[in-house]
Amino acid sequence: MLTLFHHPICPQSRFVRLALEEYGLPVRLVEEHVWERRQEFLALNPAGTTPVLVEEGAPPIPGAAAIAEYLDETRGADLENNRLMPQDLGGRIEVRRLMSWFNEKFAEEVSNALVMERVYKRYIPAGNGGGSPDTETLRAAKSNIRYHLDYIGWLIRSRDWLAGASRT
Amino acid sequence: MLTLFHHPICPQSRFVRLALEEYGLPVRLVEEHVWERRQEFLALNPAGTTPVLVEEGAPPIPGAAAIAEYLDETRGADLENNRLMPQDLGGRIEVRRLMSWFNEKFAEEVSNALVMERVYKRYIPAGNGGGSPDTETLRAAKSNIRYHLDYIGWLIRSRDWLAGASRT
């Protein structure tokens, strides 16, 4: 049985929930409030971030990219022609590049700021970095999002699927 | 022939140079000044970051993690018992976790700030974000580094090698 420590609004958690859905894998979802820094959760992932996938017999798997590689290594072949990770080297490079683009670069420049300012900070005590959203941070994220939307638009216009000619 | 677009002071570039050295692979090094945002470089990696590995017959490979996976997939088996990526699932999870820890988390919390403030900003025009180091950013990075040194210390004390019982 798979257990996913996640948050509904965390973009990297959503990426993993979608991947699990594509694999058709049942999963027990545990909503983790990373800002509470629970000791049991930090023991699973000292980085203190969602998502973390837990499966008996393996160490906890932290982070969207490592979870994607793990799912491909353990169940990728079962998906046959619907395998999410391409089998050719070039396709793998492009999928990894775009996973990194959205889960790391887009997160750093846009989504982490929105999630933190708009959602998580409501639950964090004021003395601990919580409180009202920081308008300057939100403005920067909103300014960055335009470049990302342009890039996504270009990818969509120039390809059948985001990462290339076939579905990944 | 492999070409690595890198910068001597970029930590993720150093990670890849060390990996290439372990593989015994000759490489042509091209020093990239990412702050100049060269069009030819952006065509290789629209994210505009080092490192980028280029090999004929494959798309350019951006980022330390994707390069590590590519080297393992194309040459890992040649290293036999010295293979950097473990063959067991648990070992792979731990190596990927630590690659992400140092190349992303440590970078975000410590090294990117030091590299940007102490080195890159010297070369960036003042009107474009360059100039003197921002002392508040440097102070935050220096404060964060203590937690990372503690964590590295714990890893070293509790294991034979950073990522586990054997060399990776």
HADDOCK unambig.tbl for C-alpha pairs under 7 A between the chains (distance, minus, plus):
assign (segid A and resid 58 and name CA) (segid B and resid 90 and name CA) 5.54 0.50 0.50
assign (segid A and resid 59 and name CA) (segid B and resid 90 and name CA) 5.88 0.50 0.50
assign (segid A and resid 61 and name CA) (segid B and resid 93 and name CA) 6.24 0.50 0.50
assign (segid A and resid 62 and name CA) (segid B and resid 97 and name CA) 6.65 0.50 0.50
assign (segid A and resid 66 and name CA) (segid B and resid 93 and name CA) 6.76 0.50 0.50
assign (segid A and resid 66 and name CA) (segid B and resid 96 and name CA) 6.28 0.50 0.50
assign (segid A and resid 90 and name CA) (segid B and resid 58 and name CA) 5.53 0.50 0.50
assign (segid A and resid 90 and name CA) (segid B and resid 59 and name CA) 5.89 0.50 0.50
assign (segid A and resid 93 and name CA) (segid B and resid 61 and name CA) 6.23 0.50 0.50
assign (segid A and resid 93 and name CA) (segid B and resid 66 and name CA) 6.76 0.50 0.50
assign (segid A and resid 96 and name CA) (segid B and resid 66 and name CA) 6.27 0.50 0.50
assign (segid A and resid 97 and name CA) (segid B and resid 62 and name CA) 6.65 0.50 0.50
